[in-house]
């Protein structure tokens, strides 16, 4: 068994370097959604390759795909021992809106916060997922440097997670032997609190679409044509508003047909997780919570499906006034799905419904973007039990199993193609503002992850005998 004191000592000795390396990685704007940053995304892959080599991988490759490259690395010490496949991603979300950042998103700074009294790194990608991915690289360095790696390890770090991981499926299907493993380990989720460790056992699926409403063949003078011609922006707003009823129930026919309903016992177990409505609303600076009637906040954002508008635009939005009826209006819409809801079927249901509710005078186009299936991992697996023991060892508490509201669509793909279960060991907090301005990751969390991950390796190897 790896010594916890040994790990703490190693981390403490190398803490400054560990932070410096992450900060340098965070300076690179690896925004996969914006082609202007293509060179930066590719540069980041090269940096990850070098980091894996220095950490002790014997083989590291930049694997080309139809999109951005995947960095593959491995350290095989004995083919008869278990193999852990670590997945992560090096691309990040766009930082917009820039004016809401307290410091530039790609100029990392360390600041103390109420939840991170030891300081947190503020930068795009700090928590999602560069910081959490890099914990695994440093954990490998510790294990190889101290000769405490108990099993084989493989790394698969991609650059398209934030845009749907399209090339990852292509890569996995063509490299099943290369990626063969006994368990997949991912840190791209969070935990309840620094003093309340938790393991994510469920992820919601995703259907992401873009809609376009077209009215007249050009922008029109709102005085000459207002009231006589359908305004695509007005129409789009009404159509979107109609997608929820007065109980915030989604109105798309068939949307709930396959939704998994948890038993009262399961919901009672979920309710054991600590939750303060006052703290929740205060942290978000809102007056009250909001959502589907009949469910708690923790249920609404984990075991219930949702539909949200992620962006909406059309017409004139520049300075001053321009009185026009826009020819077109647009919106981006995401639907978070729960187990048994097939994302492709949900996309078709949305497409049909949204087209049907359009009034005469406009035409509607629904463009599917990407999606993925929901996932639930069993808590009686060796992988989960090993993770639980690892957290208990380093946190001094048994972690709480918790379903997440987020989506990692490739987890279901891994189970289908590689026949492997995935363990989600996240060390971020919900308050870390991922996908938002001022994203950050606690220094304590970063170092705690590096300390805890080697424990998982040893418990998993021990329990696999």
C-alpha positions in Angstrom: 0.0 0.0 0.0 1.3 3.4 -0.9 2.1 5.5 2.1 -0.1 8.5 2.6 2.7 10.3 4.5 5.0 9.5 1.6 2.6 11.0 -0.9 2.0 14.1 1.3 5.7 14.6 1.7 6.3 14.3 -2.0 3.5 16.7 -2.9 4.6 19.2 -0.3 8.2 19.1 -1.6 7.1 19.6 -5.2 4.0 21.8 -4.6 5.4 25.0 -6.1 6.5 23.2 -9.3 3.1 21.4 -9.5 1.3 24.8 -9.4 3.7 26.4 -11.8 3.3 23.7 -14.4 -0.5 23.9 -14.2 -0.4 27.7 -14.5 1.7 27.5 -17.6 -0.8 25.0 -19.1 -3.7 27.3 -18.2 -2.1 30.2 -20.1 -2.7 28.4 -23.4 -6.2 29.3 -24.9 -7.1 25.8 -26.1 -10.7 26.8 -27.2 -11.9 23.9 -29.4 -15.1 25.7 -30.3 -13.3 28.6 -32.1 -11.1 27.8 -35.1 -9.1 30.9 -34.4 -7.4 29.0 -31.6 -6.5 25.9 -33.6 -2.8 26.3 -33.1 -3.2 26.8 -29.4 -5.3 23.6 -29.1 -2.6 21.6 -30.9 0.1 23.3 -28.8 -1.7 22.1 -25.7 -1.6 18.5 -26.9 2.2 18.8 -27.3 2.5 20.1 -23.8 0.5 17.2 -22.4 2.7 14.8 -24.4 5.8 16.2 -22.8 4.3 16.1 -19.4 3.3 12.4 -19.7 6.8 11.6 -20.8 8.3 13.4 -17.8 5.8 11.7 -15.5 7.0 8.3 -16.4 5.0 7.0 -19.4 7.1 4.7 -21.6 5.1 5.4 -24.7 3.4 8.7 -25.5 1.9 9.4 -28.9 0.0 12.3 -30.5 -2.7 10.4 -32.3 -4.3 12.2 -35.3 -8.0 12.1 -35.7 -10.5 13.8 -38.1 -10.5 16.7 -35.6 -8.1 17.6 -32.8 -5.4 15.1 -31.8 -5.7 12.7 -28.9 -2.7 12.3 -26.6 -2.1 8.6 -25.7 0.3 7.4 -23.1 1.0 4.2 -21.3 3.1 2.7 -18.5 2.9 -1.1 -18.6 4.8 -2.7 -15.8 3.3 -6.2 -16.0 0.6 -7.4 -18.5 -0.8 -9.7 -15.8 -1.7 -6.8 -13.6 -4.8 -4.7 -13.9 -4.8 -1.7 -16.3 -6.4 1.7 -15.4 -7.3 3.9 -18.3 -7.3 7.6 -17.4 -9.4 9.9 -19.6 -9.4 13.7 -19.6 -9.6 16.6 -22.0 -7.2 19.5 -22.7 -9.7 21.8 -24.5 -11.7 24.5 -22.7 -14.9 26.4 -23.1 -14.9 29.9 -24.7 -14.3 32.5 -21.9 -17.1 34.9 -23.0 -18.4 37.2 -21.7 -14.9 38.6 -21.1 -16.1 41.7 -19.2 -17.5 39.6 -16.4 -14.0 38.2 -15.5 -12.2 39.8 -12.6 -8.9 38.9 -14.2 -8.1 37.8 -17.8 -9.2 34.2 -18.4 -5.8 33.0 -19.7 -3.7 34.9 -17.3 -4.0 32.7 -14.2 -4.0 34.3 -10.8 -4.2 32.8 -7.3 -6.7 34.3 -4.9 -8.2 33.2 -1.6 -12.0 32.7 -1.3 -14.4 31.7 1.5 -14.5 28.2 0.2 -10.8 28.1 -0.8 -8.9 29.8 2.1 -5.7 28.3 0.9 -6.2 29.9 -2.5 -7.7 29.0 -5.8 -6.3 29.3 -9.4 -8.6 31.6 -11.4 -8.4 30.8 -15.2 -10.5 29.2 -17.9 -10.0 25.4 -17.7 -8.6 25.5 -14.2 -11.2 23.0 -12.9 -12.7 21.9 -16.3 -10.6 20.0 -17.0 -7.0 21.0 -17.2 -6.5 21.1 -13.4 -8.3 17.9 -12.7 -6.7 16.1 -15.7 -3.2 17.3 -14.6 -3.8 15.8 -11.1 -3.5 12.4 -12.8 -0.2 13.3 -14.6 1.3 14.4 -11.3 -0.1 11.3 -9.4 1.7 9.1 -12.0 4.9 11.1 -11.5 4.7 10.5 -7.7 4.1 6.8 -8.2 6.9 6.2 -10.7 9.4 8.5 -8.9 8.9 6.6 -5.7 8.5 3.1 -7.3 5.0 2.7 -6.0 3.0 2.2 -9.2 1.1 -1.0 -8.5 -0.5 -1.7 -11.9 -0.5 -0.6 -15.5 -1.8 2.8 -16.6 -2.9 4.3 -19.9 -3.9 7.9 -20.7 -6.3 9.1 -23.3 -6.5 12.9 -23.3 -8.6 14.5 -26.0 -9.2 18.0 -27.4 -12.8 18.0 -28.4 -14.8 17.3 -25.2 -16.3 20.8 -25.1 -17.6 20.4 -28.6 -19.1 16.9 -28.4 -16.1 14.6 -28.6 -16.9 13.7 -32.1 -13.4 12.4 -33.0 -13.2 10.4 -29.8 -15.7 7.9 -30.9 -13.8 7.5 -34.2 -10.6 6.9 -32.2 -12.0 4.5 -29.7 -13.7 2.3 -32.3 -10.4 2.0 -34.2 -8.1 1.4 -31.1 -9.9 -1.0 -28.9 -6.8 -3.2 -28.3 -4.7 -0.2 -27.6 -7.2 1.1 -25.1 -8.0 -2.3 -23.4 -8.4 -1.8 -19.7 -10.0 -3.0 -16.5 -11.5 0.3 -15.4 -11.7 3.9 -16.6 -10.9 6.7 -14.3 -12.1 10.3 -14.9 -11.8 13.5 -12.9 -14.2 15.9 -14.7 -16.8 16.1 -12.0 -17.0 17.6 -8.5 -17.7 16.7 -4.9 -20.2 18.1 -2.3 -17.6 20.0 -0.2 -14.0 19.9 0.9 -15.1 18.3 4.1 -17.9 16.1 2.5 -16.3 14.0 -0.2 -18.5 12.4 -2.7 -18.3 10.2 -5.8 -20.4 10.8 -8.9 -22.4 7.7 -9.7 -24.6 9.1 -12.4 -24.4 11.6 -15.3 -27.2 13.0 -17.4 -27.3 12.6 -21.1 -27.4 15.5 -23.5 -29.2 16.7 -26.7 -27.9 20.0 -28.0 -29.7 21.8 -30.9 -29.7 25.1 -32.7 -33.0 26.6 -34.0 -33.5 29.2 -36.7 -36.8 31.0 -37.3 -37.1 32.8 -40.6 -39.8 35.4 -41.5 -39.5 38.0 -44.3 -36.8 37.8 -46.9 -35.0 40.8 -45.4 -35.0 43.0 -42.3 -38.0 45.3 -42.4 -38.9 48.8 -41.1 -40.8 48.2 -37.9 -43.0 51.2 -38.5 -44.0 50.2 -42.1 -44.4 46.5 -41.4 -44.9 46.1 -37.6 -48.1 44.4 -36.8 -48.6 43.1 -40.4 -45.7 40.6 -40.7 -44.6 37.9 -38.3 -41.6 39.0 -36.3 -39.2 36.0 -36.0 -37.8 37.2 -32.7 -41.3 37.6 -31.1 -42.3 34.2 -32.6 -39.2 32.5 -31.3 -39.7 33.9 -27.8 -43.2 32.6 -27.7 -42.2 29.2 -29.0 -39.5 28.8 -26.4 -41.8 30.0 -23.6 -44.3 27.3 -24.6 -41.7 24.5 -24.1 -42.5 24.6 -20.3 -45.9 24.6 -18.6 -46.9 26.4 -15.4 -45.2 23.6 -13.4 -42.0 23.9 -15.4 -42.8 20.6 -16.9 -41.5 20.2 -20.5 -44.3 20.1 -23.0 -42.7 18.2 -25.8 -45.0 15.1 -26.5 -43.3 11.9 -25.5 -40.4 13.6 -23.8 -41.0 11.8 -20.4 -42.0 8.5 -21.8 -38.7 6.7 -20.9 -37.8 8.8 -17.9 -36.6 6.6 -15.0 -38.6 7.3 -11.8 -36.6 6.7 -8.7 -38.2 5.0 -5.7 -39.0 6.8 -2.5 -36.2 4.9 -0.9 -33.7 6.1 -3.5 -35.0 9.7 -3.2 -34.7 9.5 0.6 -31.1 8.3 0.2 -30.3 11.3 -2.0 -31.9 13.6 0.5 -29.2 12.6 3.0 -26.7 14.8 1.1 -26.4 18.1 2.9 -28.1 21.1 1.2 -28.7 24.6 2.4 -31.2 26.5 0.3 -30.1 29.8 1.9 -26.4 29.1 1.1 -27.4 28.0 -2.5 -29.4 31.2 -3.3 -26.9 33.4 -1.6 -24.0 32.0 -3.6 -25.9 32.7 -6.8 -27.3 36.0 -5.6 -30.9 34.9 -6.4 -34.1 35.4 -4.3 -35.3 31.8 -4.6 -34.8 28.5 -6.4 -36.8 27.6 -9.5 -37.7 24.4 -11.3 -40.0 21.5 -11.9 -42.8 21.2 -9.3 -42.7 18.2 -7.0 -38.9 17.8 -6.8 -36.1 19.2 -4.6 -33.3 21.3 -5.9 -30.9 18.4 -5.8 -33.3 16.2 -7.6 -34.1 18.8 -10.3 -30.4 19.1 -11.2 -29.5 15.4 -11.2 -32.4 12.9 -11.7 -34.8 15.0 -13.7 -34.5 16.0 -17.4 -34.3 19.7 -18.3 -34.5 22.0 -21.3 -32.6 25.3 -21.3 -31.9 28.0 -23.8 -28.1 28.6 -23.9 -28.1 31.5 -26.2 -30.6 33.6 -28.2 -30.0 36.3 -30.8 -31.4 38.2 -33.8 -32.0 41.7 -35.1 -30.0 44.7 -34.1 -28.0 44.5 -30.9 -25.5 47.3 -31.5 -25.3 50.7 -29.7 -28.3 53.0 -30.1 -31.5 52.2 -31.9 -32.4 50.6 -35.2 -36.1 50.0 -35.7 -36.2 46.8 -37.7 -38.2 43.5 -37.8 -35.4 41.0 -38.2 -35.5 38.5 -41.0 -34.2 35.7 -38.7 -33.9 34.8 -35.1 -31.8 32.0 -33.5 -31.4 30.1 -30.3 -29.2 27.3 -28.9 -31.0 24.8 -26.7 -29.7 22.0 -24.5 -31.7 19.2 -23.0 -30.1 17.3 -20.1 -31.5 13.7 -20.1 -31.7 10.9 -17.5 -31.2 7.1 -17.9 -33.4 5.4 -20.5 -33.9 8.7 -22.5 -32.2 8.1 -25.9 -30.6 11.4 -27.0 -31.2 10.8 -30.7 -34.9 10.1 -30.0 -35.3 13.2 -27.9 -33.7 15.3 -30.6 -36.2 13.9 -33.1 -39.1 14.6 -30.7 -37.9 18.2 -30.2 -37.4 18.7 -34.0 -40.9 17.5 -34.7 -42.6 19.5 -32.0 -40.7 22.7 -32.5 -41.6 22.6 -36.2 -45.2 21.9 -35.5 -45.7 24.8 -33.1 -44.4 27.4 -35.6 -47.2 29.7 -36.8 -47.8 30.5 -40.4 -45.6 33.4 -41.6 -42.3 31.8 -40.5 -40.3 28.8 -41.3 -38.3 26.8 -38.8 -35.1 24.8 -39.1 -33.7 22.7 -36.2 -30.0 21.8 -36.5 -28.9 19.0 -34.2 -25.3 19.6 -32.8 -24.3 16.7 -30.6 -25.5 14.6 -27.7 -24.9 11.5 -25.6 -26.5 9.0 -23.3 -27.0 9.2 -19.5 -24.9 6.9 -17.4 -25.1 5.3 -14.0 -22.3 3.3 -12.4 -23.0 0.6 -9.8 -21.7 1.3 -6.3 -21.1 -2.4 -5.7 -18.3 -2.6 -8.3 -14.6 -3.1 -7.4 -13.9 0.3 -9.0 -16.4 2.2 -6.9 -15.3 0.4 -3.7 -11.7 1.2 -4.4 -12.5 4.8 -5.0 -14.5 4.9 -1.8 -11.6 3.5 0.2 -9.2 6.0 -1.4 -11.3 9.0 -0.4 -11.8 7.5 3.1 -8.0 7.1 3.4 -7.2 10.7 2.5 -10.3 12.6 3.6 -11.0 10.5 6.8 -14.6 10.1 5.7 -16.6 7.6 3.6 -17.7 9.5 0.4 -21.3 9.9 -0.4 -22.5 8.5 -3.8 -24.1 11.3 -5.7 -25.7 11.8 -9.2 -24.5 14.7 -11.2 -26.5 17.1 -13.3 -23.7 17.4 -15.9 -23.0 15.3 -18.9 -19.9 13.4 -20.1 -21.4 11.7 -23.2 -18.3 9.6 -23.9 -18.8 7.6 -20.7 -21.7 5.6 -22.2 -19.5 5.2 -25.4 -16.7 3.7 -23.3 -19.0 1.1 -21.8 -20.3 0.2 -25.2 -17.0 0.0 -27.1 -14.5 -0.9 -24.4 -16.8 -2.9 -22.1 -15.5 -1.0 -19.1 -17.0 0.7 -16.1 -16.1 4.3 -15.4 -15.3 5.7 -12.0 -15.8 9.5 -11.6 -13.4 10.9 -9.0 -14.0 14.6 -9.1 -12.3 17.1 -6.8 -13.9 20.4 -7.9 -16.8 22.2 -6.2 -20.1 23.4 -7.7 -19.0 26.9 -6.8 -15.9 26.7 -9.0 -17.8 28.5 -11.9 -16.9 26.0 -14.7 -18.2 27.3 -18.1 -18.6 30.7 -16.4 -16.6 33.8 -15.9 -14.1 33.5 -13.0 -13.7 29.7 -13.2 -11.3 28.5 -10.5 -9.9 25.4 -8.8 -8.8 25.3 -5.2 -5.1 24.6 -4.6 -6.1 22.3 -1.7 -8.4 20.4 -4.1 -5.7 20.1 -6.8 -3.2 18.7 -4.3 -5.7 16.5 -2.5 -6.5 14.9 -5.9 -2.9 14.1 -6.5 -2.8 12.6 -3.0 -6.0 10.5 -3.4 -5.5 9.1 -6.9 -2.6 6.8 -6.0 -4.7 5.3 -3.3 -7.3 4.3 -5.9 -4.6 2.6 -7.9 -3.4 0.5 -4.9 -6.9 -0.4 -3.7 -8.1 -1.3 -7.1 -5.1 -3.5 -7.7 -5.4 -5.1 -4.3 -9.2 -5.8 -4.7 -8.7 -7.2 -8.2 -6.6 -10.1 -7.1 
